[in-house]
Amino acid sequence: MRISILHLITGRLTVATYFAAVLLPVLLLGYDGPWFGPGDISIRGKSSFPRTFSPGFYSAFDLWFADHLGLRYPLIYAGTSFHIGALRRPVDRRVIFGRDGWLFWTDDRDTAPAAMADTRGKLRFKPGEIKRIDAQLRSIHEQLMACDIPSAVLVAPNKQNIYGEFLTNMAAGVPSSRFDVLLSALGPVASEMIIDPRPIMREAKLAHAPMRLYNKTDTHWNDLGAYYGYVAVMQKVAPMLPGHPEVKPLDEYQLLAARYRGGDMAARVLFSPWRFDDEDVSLSPKGPPSAQGEIQIDEVHFVSRNPSATGRLVIFGDSFAERMVQFFTPHFNEVHRYLGGTFDGSIIAIHRPQFVLLEVTERYLDELLKPPVGLACRM
């Protein structure tokens, strides 16, 4: 009798404990709870509750609920400790663990989990898409040259195309990428607009080793990588600019390699920066800076000014463009950086630049399928 009562109590206690554990985060909705990991973690802002009942209401509600679930921080810490600490696998399907602590972001945003289709030579533009990119680039070139404005497109390489030895077996051969095939298929005008910094960056990787051009735990290049992106641009376009400016040599900058708490993949995606050793490489002018840092004008517009220079540069691009601005500023009175994936004629007409650059990260190469906005000479 006593045993049956004990079984009844323990059975109900197990059920009660289970439901308490499951429902407690719901009851504590909005309470993040303590963070048990070292330091602070960087998490995007919480989603707002959907204001209208629309076809996307349930998806928006699900995102709001996940962001406001009680004990959010302890649950994130427990999840990352189990997946990364115990199982050694990422908690985000877009991240792949490479060798020696290297983290790589997927090169194909349309596949999940990350399959690295481009790295395996399985990602390609369709023939019609290549024709479309070719025609649009030719049109952009012709319309801007009618305004005496040279233009170019810089493709910032995926990290695995510079440090692929930490992801794949390089001895087995490296297949051609989507970018390689696109370059070979474009006509002369369009291909001339494209700036491919991979050759110069691969040479720089060997010359600067063990100092790196990309941080191990970040999706972006560091200052040293951005410098060689700048070099590739200037080698291409300097002959078209007034005065034919020369590339600022690297010995005019102070290189500093220092440990830091992790790049965006380690800190903002995996929430575990302390689990990965990494080093950031920064560059700063050896002499007094001739220009101010970037000033944010609005959500998509940033400007850096140099009173001792003349002319303007307009850059359309993503987060890779941000680190390059410091190297372009010595050559221009104003460098205007806009977040965007295509040429915008209305912005170009406002600034009347001496040069327009579109920066596209290689994994987002399909941004080149976007048509330019309002591109006509209004000078």
N, C-alpha and C positions, 0 to 999 in steps of 0.2 A: 504493500500500500504506500509506504513512504517512498519507495523507489519510483512508483508511477507518478506520485505527486511531484517528486524532484524532476522527473523527465518533463512533466507538464510545465513546471516553472521555468526550467532551463530552455525548453523549446520556445515558450512565449517570450522569454528574455532575449533569445537570439533574434526572433522576429522583430521585437521592439527595438533592439539595438540596431538592426539593419535599417529599419525605417527612420530611426533617429539620425543615423549617419547620412542617409539619402536626403532627408527632408531638411536637415539643419541648414545647408547652404541656401535653400529656398527661404527659410524663415529669416535668415540673416541677409536677405537681399539688399544690396547696396553697401554692405560692410566688407571691405577688402581683406581685413585680417592682417596679421603680421607677416613680414617677409623674413624667411629663415636663412636665405643665402647671404653670402658676403656682399657688402656694398648695396647700392640701389640698382634696380632694374629699370630699363626704359621700355615703357609700354605706350602704344598709341592712345590717343584720347578715347574716352568711352563714347559709344554710339548713343544717339538720342532716341527717345521713344518715338515711334512713327506717328506723325500728326494726322495723317489721312488714311482711310481704308482704301487701298489701291491693290492692283495685282501683286505688287511687291511687299505688301504689308507683313505677311507671315515671315518672309526672309529677314525683313528689317526688325521685326519683333524678336526673332531668334537671335540676331546679332546683339540687340539691346539686352536681352535676357542673359546671354553669355557674358557680356561685359559687366553686368551688375550682380551676377551670382555671388552670394555671400561666401566668405572665406576664399576669395579668388586667388590671393597671393599664396596661401598655404597649398591650395590645390595645384597651382602652377608649379610650385617648388617640388611637390610630391611627384607630379607627372614627369618633370624634367629629370629628377633624381632617378626615377625608375628607368625611363627610356635611355637617357644619355649616360647617367652614372652607372647603372647596372647592365643594361643591354647594349650600350654603345651604339645606339641608333638615333637619328634625329627625330624630333617631335614634329617637324614640318616636312611634308613630302617634297618640297621644292629644294631641299638642301641635301647634298650628298657628302659624306665623310670621305676625304681623300687620305693619302698617306702623310705621316709626320705632322698631324694636327691641321692639315689644310681642309678648309671647308669650301665647297663649290655650290653655286646657285644654278638651277636648271637653265639650259640654253634654249628651251622650248616652252614658252608659257602656256601652250595649249594642251600639254600633256601632264597628267598627274597619276601616279607619283612621278617625280623627276626621272626621265628616262635618258636624258642627254642625247636626244635624237641627232642634234647637229654634230656633236662630238663623234658619233658613230657613223656620220655620213648619210643619215637617213632623213634629213630635213632639207627640203628644196622648195624654191618658188616654182609655180606653174608657168609654162611658156607665156601664157597671156599676162601673168603678173609681171614677168620680166619686161615684156613689151610696154606695159603700162608705166613701169618705173623709168624705162629708157625715154619714153616720150615725155614724161613729166619733167625729168631732169633737163632734157634738151630745151623744153619750153621755158623752164626757170632760168637757165643760162642765157637764152636769147633775150628774154624780157628784161632781166637785170642788166645785161650788157648794153641794152638800148638806153639804159640810164647811166651808163659808165660805172656800174657797180659790179666788181667781180664777186663770185660766190663759189662756195665749195661745201662738200659734205664730208665730215670726219666720222668714221666708224670706230668707236671706242671698242677695243677687243674684249671678248669674254675672257675672264681670268684663266680659264682652262686652255685658251689658245696661246697663252704665254707660258704658263706653268703646268702644261698638260702632263708632264712626267709624274706629277703627284696625284694624278687621277687615272690615267690609262697606261697601258703598256706601249710606250713609244717605240720600242724595238720592233713591234709587230707592224709598224707603219701607221701613218696618220692619214685618214681619208680626207678628201677635199670637203670643205665646209660649204654651207649655203652661200656665204659671202664670196668664197673662191669662185663658185659656179656663176654667181651674179656678175662678178667682175669680168669674167671671160666672155659673158654673153652680151654685155652692154656695148652700144655703139661708141665710137671715138669721143663724141662730145660728152656723153653721160659718164663714161669711164674716166675722162679727164677731170670731171668734177669731184670724183671720189678720192678721198685721202685715206690710204691704208697704212696705219702706223705700225703694223705688226713686224715688218722686217727690222726697222730701227729699234723697236722695243725688245726684240729677241736678242739683238746684238748688245743692247744696254744691259739686259738681264745678266749676260755672261760677264760683261765688263765690271758690273757693280757687285756681283755676288761676294759675300753672302747677303748684302743689302738687297732688299726686294723692291719691285715696282708695284706690287699688289700686296696688301696685307693678307695674312693667312685666313683671317676670320671675317673679312669684309667682302662685299660684292663689288666695291669700287677699287680703282687704282689709288695709290697714295700720291703725295706731292711729286715723288721722283717719276712715277709713271705718267702723271699729268704733264710733267716737264717734257717728256719725250713725245707726248701727244702734241704739245705746243710746237716742238721742233719739227715734227712731220708737217704741221700746218704751215709754218713759216717757210720751210724749204719749198713748199708748193706755191705759195701765194706771194711771197715777198717780191718777186720780180714784177708783179702786177700792182704793187702798192707805191704811192708817191715816196720818192727817196730811197726805194728798195732797202728797207730796214734789214739789218742783220740779226741773226738769232743771238740772244743773250747767252754767252757761254756759261756752262754749269759752274765754273770756278768763281763766278760772281755771287754764288749763293752758298750759304752755310748748310751743309747736310747734317741732320741730326736723326739718329735712329734710337728710339727709346721704347721701352715696354709700355704697353697701355692695356686697358681693361677689356679689350675685345671690340671687334668690328660689329657691323649691324647684324650679321647672321648670328654671332655668338650672343649679343646683348639683346637685340630686339626681336629675334625670331626664335632662338633656342632658350633665351632667358638664363643663360649659364656662362657669362663671360669669364668667371673664375675657373672654369674647367678647361680653358684653352689658353696656352701661352702664345703671345703674339707680340709683334713689334711694329710700331708706326714710324714711317720715314717722312720727315718734314723738311722743307726748304725755306730759307729766309734770306733776304738780301744781306750781303756783308756790310754794305754801307748804309747810310740813312735811306729809308724808303722814299721813293720819289712820288708815290701815289698813296691815296687813302685806301682803306679796305672797302669791301662792297657795302653799299647802303641799300636796304630794301625799300623800294618805292611802294609796291603793293604785293599781292599774293604771288604774282608771276613775274614781276619786274625787279631787277637788281642792277645797280650801276656802280662802277668804280671810275674815279677821275684822276687824271694826272695833269696838273697845270703846265708842266714843262714839255708836253707833247702836243701834237695836233691830230685832227681827224677823229673819226668814230668807227668803232667796230660793234656790230650787232651779232649776238650769238643766240640762236634758238637751240635748246637742248634739254637734257635731263640732268640728273645729279652728277654725272661725270664731268659736265662742263664747269661746275663750280670751282674745282681745284685748278683749272687752267687759267682762270681770269687773271690771277696775280702775275702770270708770265706775259700775257698780252698787254697789260696796262702800261708798261714802260714805252710801248710803241704808239699808244693812242691817247688822246685827250680824254675820251670817254669810251668805256666798254660797257655796253648794255647787254645784260643777259636776261633772256626770257625763257621761262619754262614752257616748252612746247615741242611738238614733233614734226613741224612743217614750217615752211617759209610763210610769213605773214606780210603781205604788201602794205597794209595800212601802217604797221609798225615801222617798216623800212622807209616809208614816205615821211614819217614824222622825224626820224633821226638823220636821214640822208647820209648813210655811212659810206666810208671808203671801201668797206668789205663786209660781206655777210657770210656767216658760218652756221651751218646746221650740224649739230652733233647728235649722233644716234648710237646708242649702245648696240652691239652686235646682236644680242639676244632679242632686241626689239627692232630688227632690221625691216620688219614688215611695216614700220612707220613710214617707209619710203613710198608705200602705196597711197598714202594720204595726198590729196591734191593740195597745191598751194592755195593760200587764202588771199583773194583780192590782189593778185600780183599783176600790176600794170604800172607803167612809168608815169608818175605824177609829179616829178621833180620840177 
